[in-house]
Amino acid sequence: MSAVDLSTTSARSGTYWALADCWNIVRRGLTHYQRQPVNIAWQLGFPILSVLLYGYVFGSAMKVPGGGNYTDFLMPGMFVMTMAFGFINTATVVVYDSTKGVIDRFRSMPMASSAVVAGRGVTDLIVACAELAIMMLTALAMGWRPDGGLGFLAAFGLLLWLRFALIWIGVWLGLLVPNPEAAGGLFAVAFPLTMISSIFVAPQLMPDWLGWIAAWNPISSTAAATRDLFGTPGGTGDSWVEQHALLMAGVWPVILTALFLPLAVRRFRKLSR
């Protein structure tokens, strides 16, 4: 066998084992969810309670720019909030593995170092699909009726695209915070970021300065774009970012990934020194 053939075989073998290691990490993560389903119930509990609270208690008092049913306006925003809060769970799992020595054990094994981070990302995306399915079934039970077809699939993809970008923020923060309790405190950061957005109220109904901040919030672009794709009322504002919500829903996750993925990888590599 020639030197070229040997190098090709070696490269293929390395790729194969990297994928195999990644899949083992994914299986481990999914097994934890299977044995502790309360984790998913906890992640979904707050969004579902928020749907019931805002949809039934405050829904009649809420206004939708341009008219329309507030429940239809709210549901896409709740899907976005579920994806946004997912980074807290990512950070909690990562810091738990870090403080309990699990990551150290992984590094001591003959496995690809990238598999730990990539496996976490794939696991979170699979869980995110299950979360979205449960949330959408809840929304349908409440009377939400989106448009079907390619628009529905595109909206689903945009929600996962946002979740993918936020995974790396969760991994980075999980490698920074000292313990799982501190990771749980990230909710105090995530909650204002979701409230100052278009999830619950359209930015044009806010004071001008606050509406500007809400409109440029990355999750507002995803919320506005998914409303349009689902065919639900949204009341697009006059600002540039609101007029180009679909474009920015694709661009913001790219920016977040480009910023936080290298930070997460760099932080992970520092742990091995």
Secondary structure by P-SEA (a helix, b strand, c coil): ccaaaaaaaaaaaaaaaaaaaaaaaaaaaaaaaaacaaaaaaaaaaaaaaaaaaacccccccccccccccccccaaaaaaaaaaaaaaaaaaaaaaaaaaaaaaaaaacccccaaaaaaaaaaaaaaaaaaaaaaaaaaaaacccccccaaaaaaaaaaaaaaaaaaaaaaaaaaccccaaaaaaaaaaaaaaaaacccccccccccaaaaaaaaacaaaaaaaaaaaaacccccccccccccaaaaaaaaaaaaaaaccaaaaaaaaaaaac
